[in-house]
Amino acid sequence: MSFAPVLIIGAGLSGLTTAYRLQQANIPFAILEARDRIGGRILTVRNETGTPIEMGATWLGKKHTAINALLAELGIEITEQYMGKQAIYEALSTSPPQLVQLPPNNAPSYRIVGTSTSLIEALAKRLSKDAICLSQVVQKIEKIDDGFTVHTQDTTFRANAIVSTLPPRLLMQTVECAPSWPEALRTIANQTHTWMGESIKVGFSYPTPFWRAKGLSGTLFSNVGPVGEMYDHSDDGQGYYALKGFLNGVYHSLTKAERCELVLQQLRKYYGNQVDQYTTYEEGVWRLEPYTFTDYDQSLLPHQNNGHAIFRQPLFGERFFIGGAETASEFPGYMDGAVRRGEEIAVAIIAQQ
């Protein structure tokens, strides 16, 4: 049986932020991560040419002060999302796509220089060696007199305090608790939307940014679909060129090849057959990620119950904290919310020492 004063469940942005702040306060901890990688809903994939495409969290704004402060502290820069001056807009299936002028954007979106995973890697590098235990699926948590016992599929851990960063519904549905989870918490958590859970992100890498010809930009909006939005996802400084967009979540049951062809059919309407000269097609179907999403038993709205106050009430003698992006009081569901809640929990744990 292994022991850690603080046990953090999940090595995504929220969990790593908590760990980073605890490390600075010299409070020992361990992180249990179900996947064989860190990052959670931050996931950057690279093809054989090295072109990075974000399949998870990608954008932030200047209003997201918590993540901006953390990035500055870690020496990581941001770059404005390229939108161009014109976009393709498809309003109706019975009308041809239009080229529309984009108005000035006073609150642009930004991407993290070097990919979103750069933030994850920077946090992980600042943690104690062997602090992160991968491929550890938490199955049961038991409250005992002097702390907690946590059971994974093959190991048992002891801890004085626990931080769960799992999406609230996933926590309730997949982790047994003794004594049982409070009923009020269980009810709200089961009615809480898992951010990005239904999302399908798709991306194509190309040897050249052909979509910038004739005044175009790679920016498109469609009410017809199957892709509703798409943006230039290039890194010109590195010679990487890509398009990335959001595929309607109803297509999650199709094969990867079928989804790819659906998107290409749509892009051919705008750019012609040159869209078929892609280097690789990448996709992230988050509904199929068992360590992120568990299907709803009722219809939930985007962000439903995200930021609910019940998640910020510590349990079991104020030694069990529910974290993660959905639980933040500000910008819940976003990277900024993940950072805010991670730092908030770290402050509470440090105050208990």
C-alpha positions in Angstrom: 0.0 0.0 0.0 1.4 3.4 -1.0 0.9 6.6 1.0 0.7 10.2 0.0 -0.5 13.1 2.2 -2.5 14.5 -0.7 -3.8 12.3 -3.5 -4.9 14.0 -6.7 -7.2 12.0 -9.1 -6.5 13.2 -12.7 -3.5 14.6 -14.4 -5.3 17.2 -16.5 -4.8 20.9 -16.3 -6.7 21.3 -13.0 -4.9 18.4 -11.2 -1.5 19.5 -12.4 -2.1 23.1 -11.3 -3.1 21.9 -7.8 0.0 19.7 -7.8 2.3 22.6 -9.0 1.1 24.9 -6.2 1.4 22.2 -3.5 5.0 21.5 -4.8 5.8 25.2 -4.3 4.5 24.9 -0.7 6.6 21.7 -0.1 3.5 19.6 0.5 3.9 16.0 -0.7 1.4 14.5 -3.1 0.8 11.9 -5.7 -1.4 12.0 -8.8 -3.4 9.0 -10.1 -4.2 9.2 -13.8 -6.4 6.6 -15.6 -4.9 7.2 -19.0 -1.4 6.3 -20.2 -0.7 10.0 -20.8 -1.1 13.3 -18.9 -3.2 16.2 -20.1 -6.8 15.0 -19.8 -8.9 17.1 -22.2 -5.8 18.8 -23.5 -4.5 16.6 -26.3 -2.2 17.6 -29.1 -1.5 15.1 -31.9 1.3 15.2 -34.4 1.6 13.4 -37.7 4.8 12.1 -39.3 5.7 15.7 -40.5 5.4 17.0 -37.0 2.3 19.1 -37.7 0.5 19.6 -34.3 -3.3 19.6 -34.2 -5.2 20.3 -31.0 -7.9 17.6 -30.4 -8.7 19.1 -27.1 -8.8 22.5 -25.4 -7.3 25.1 -27.6 -8.3 28.7 -27.1 -8.3 31.3 -24.4 -9.0 35.0 -24.2 -7.4 38.0 -22.4 -10.4 37.9 -19.9 -9.1 34.5 -18.8 -6.8 36.0 -16.2 -6.0 32.9 -14.2 -4.5 30.9 -17.1 -2.8 34.0 -18.6 -1.1 34.6 -15.2 0.0 31.0 -15.0 1.4 31.0 -18.6 3.3 34.2 -17.9 4.7 32.6 -14.7 5.9 29.6 -16.7 7.3 31.7 -19.5 4.9 30.5 -22.1 3.5 33.0 -24.7 0.2 33.1 -26.5 -0.6 34.0 -30.1 -3.7 35.4 -31.6 -5.9 33.0 -33.6 -5.7 33.9 -37.3 -9.2 34.7 -38.6 -8.5 36.7 -41.7 -10.7 39.4 -43.1 -13.2 37.2 -44.9 -14.9 33.9 -44.0 -17.0 31.4 -45.8 -20.6 31.4 -44.5 -23.2 28.8 -45.4 -26.6 29.8 -44.2 -29.0 27.4 -46.0 -28.6 24.1 -47.8 -30.6 25.6 -50.6 -28.3 28.6 -51.1 -24.6 28.6 -52.2 -21.9 29.4 -49.6 -21.2 33.1 -49.3 -18.0 35.0 -48.7 -18.6 37.5 -45.9 -16.5 40.2 -44.3 -15.5 39.6 -40.7 -15.9 42.6 -38.4 -13.1 43.8 -36.2 -12.8 41.6 -33.2 -12.1 43.5 -29.9 -11.8 40.3 -27.9 -9.9 37.8 -30.1 -9.1 34.3 -29.2 -5.5 33.1 -28.5 -3.6 29.9 -28.8 -0.7 28.8 -26.6 2.6 29.1 -28.5 4.1 25.6 -28.9 0.6 23.9 -28.5 -1.7 23.6 -25.5 0.3 20.6 -24.4 3.3 22.9 -23.8 1.4 24.1 -20.6 0.9 20.5 -19.5 4.5 19.6 -20.0 5.7 22.7 -18.3 3.7 22.0 -15.2 4.7 18.3 -15.2 8.4 19.2 -15.4 8.1 21.2 -12.2 6.7 18.3 -10.2 8.6 15.8 -8.1 10.0 12.8 -9.9 7.6 9.9 -10.0 4.7 12.1 -8.7 2.4 11.0 -11.5 1.2 7.4 -11.6 -0.3 6.6 -15.0 -2.8 3.8 -15.9 -4.4 3.9 -12.5 -8.1 3.8 -12.8 -9.7 4.8 -9.4 -12.6 2.4 -8.6 -13.4 3.0 -5.0 -12.7 5.5 -2.2 -13.2 4.7 1.4 -13.2 7.2 4.3 -11.3 5.8 7.3 -10.6 7.4 10.7 -7.3 9.1 9.7 -7.9 9.6 6.0 -8.8 7.7 2.9 -8.1 4.5 1.2 -8.2 4.6 -2.6 -8.5 1.5 -4.7 -7.5 1.3 -8.3 -7.7 -1.7 -10.6 -4.5 -3.2 -9.2 -3.2 -1.0 -6.3 -4.3 0.6 -3.0 -3.3 4.0 -1.8 -3.7 5.8 1.5 -4.0 9.6 1.8 -4.9 12.2 4.3 -6.7 14.4 1.7 -8.1 13.7 -1.8 -8.6 16.0 -4.7 -10.8 14.6 -7.5 -10.6 16.5 -10.9 -12.8 14.1 -12.8 -15.9 15.6 -14.4 -18.5 15.5 -11.7 -20.9 13.1 -13.5 -18.0 10.8 -14.3 -17.0 10.7 -10.7 -20.5 9.8 -9.5 -20.9 7.2 -12.2 -17.6 5.4 -12.1 -16.2 5.7 -8.6 -17.8 3.9 -5.6 -17.6 5.8 -2.3 -18.0 4.5 1.2 -19.8 6.1 2.9 -22.0 7.0 -0.1 -21.7 10.3 -1.9 -24.1 12.8 -0.4 -27.4 12.6 -2.2 -27.6 16.3 -3.0 -24.2 16.2 -4.5 -25.0 13.1 -6.5 -28.2 14.6 -7.9 -26.5 17.8 -9.1 -23.4 16.0 -10.4 -25.5 13.6 -12.5 -27.2 16.6 -14.0 -23.9 18.4 -14.8 -22.8 18.8 -18.4 -19.3 17.4 -19.1 -17.7 20.1 -21.1 -16.4 18.9 -24.5 -18.0 15.5 -23.8 -20.1 15.5 -27.0 -17.5 17.3 -29.1 -15.9 15.9 -32.2 -12.8 17.8 -33.3 -11.4 17.2 -36.8 -8.2 18.4 -38.4 -6.4 18.1 -41.7 -2.7 18.9 -42.2 -1.5 20.1 -45.6 1.9 20.9 -47.2 0.7 24.4 -48.1 -2.1 26.7 -46.8 -4.0 26.7 -50.1 -7.2 28.1 -48.3 -5.5 31.5 -48.0 -5.7 32.1 -51.8 -8.1 34.6 -53.3 -8.5 36.4 -50.0 -9.8 33.5 -48.1 -8.6 32.6 -44.6 -9.7 29.1 -43.6 -12.4 30.5 -41.4 -15.8 29.1 -42.1 -19.2 28.9 -40.5 -22.0 26.7 -41.6 -25.6 26.1 -40.6 -25.7 23.2 -43.0 -22.7 21.1 -41.7 -21.7 18.6 -40.9 -18.8 20.9 -39.8 -20.2 24.0 -38.1 -17.0 25.9 -37.6 -13.5 25.6 -39.0 -10.3 27.7 -38.6 -6.8 28.0 -39.8 -4.7 25.9 -37.4 -1.3 26.6 -38.9 2.0 27.4 -37.3 3.7 29.4 -40.0 6.9 29.9 -38.1 7.4 26.1 -38.0 6.1 25.5 -41.5 3.1 23.6 -40.3 -0.3 24.1 -42.0 -3.6 22.7 -41.0 -7.3 23.3 -40.8 -9.3 22.4 -37.6 -13.0 22.4 -36.9 -16.0 21.0 -35.1 -18.0 18.1 -36.5 -21.6 17.7 -35.4 -21.6 15.3 -32.5 -24.4 13.1 -34.0 -21.7 11.5 -36.2 -19.9 9.8 -33.3 -21.2 6.4 -34.3 -19.7 6.5 -37.8 -16.2 5.1 -38.5 -13.2 7.4 -38.7 -13.1 7.0 -42.5 -16.8 7.9 -42.8 -16.3 11.0 -40.8 -13.3 12.0 -42.8 -15.2 11.7 -46.1 -18.1 13.7 -44.7 -15.9 16.6 -43.9 -14.1 16.4 -47.2 -17.4 16.5 -49.1 -18.2 19.7 -47.3 -14.8 21.3 -47.9 -14.8 20.4 -51.6 -17.8 22.8 -52.0 -15.6 25.7 -50.9 -12.1 24.8 -52.0 -12.4 22.1 -54.7 -10.5 18.9 -54.9 -7.3 20.3 -53.5 -8.7 19.5 -50.0 -8.0 15.8 -50.9 -4.2 16.5 -50.9 -4.1 16.3 -47.1 -1.1 14.8 -45.3 -3.1 13.3 -42.4 -6.6 13.5 -41.0 -7.0 13.6 -37.2 -10.0 13.5 -35.0 -11.0 13.6 -31.4 -14.3 11.9 -30.5 -14.6 12.8 -26.9 -17.8 10.8 -26.3 -15.8 7.7 -26.9 -13.3 8.6 -24.2 -14.3 6.6 -21.1 -12.1 8.6 -18.8 -13.8 11.8 -19.8 -17.4 11.0 -20.7 -20.2 8.8 -19.5 -23.5 9.0 -21.3 -26.3 11.1 -19.9 -29.6 9.6 -18.8 -31.4 12.8 -19.5 -31.1 15.8 -21.8 -28.5 18.4 -20.6 -27.8 21.8 -21.9 -24.2 23.0 -22.6 -22.6 24.1 -19.3 -25.6 22.9 -17.3 -24.7 23.1 -13.6 -21.1 24.0 -14.5 -19.9 26.2 -11.6 -22.5 25.0 -9.2 -21.6 26.0 -5.6 -22.1 22.5 -4.3 -18.9 21.4 -5.9 -16.9 23.8 -3.9 -18.0 22.4 -0.5 -15.3 20.0 0.8 -16.6 16.6 2.0 -15.6 14.3 4.8 -14.3 16.7 7.3 -13.2 19.1 4.6 -10.5 16.7 3.4 -12.1 15.7 0.1 -12.2 18.3 -2.7 -14.1 18.1 -5.9 -12.1 20.0 -8.6 -11.9 20.1 -12.4 -13.0 22.7 -14.9 -16.7 22.2 -14.4 -16.5 23.1 -10.7 -15.0 26.6 -11.1 -17.0 29.6 -10.0 -15.7 31.6 -13.0 -15.3 30.3 -16.6 -16.3 26.8 -15.7 -15.6 24.3 -18.4 -12.7 26.3 -19.9 -9.0 26.0 -19.3 -9.2 29.2 -17.2 -11.7 27.5 -14.9 -9.5 24.4 -14.6 -6.6 26.6 -13.5 -8.8 28.7 -11.1 -10.2 25.7 -9.4 -6.9 24.0 -9.2 -5.3 26.9 -7.5 -8.3 27.5 -5.2 -8.1 23.9 -3.9 -4.3 24.2 -3.4 -4.8 27.3 -1.3 -7.4 25.4 0.9 -5.1 22.4 1.4 -2.1 24.7 2.3 -4.2 26.5 4.8 -5.0 23.2 6.6 -1.4 22.3 7.2 
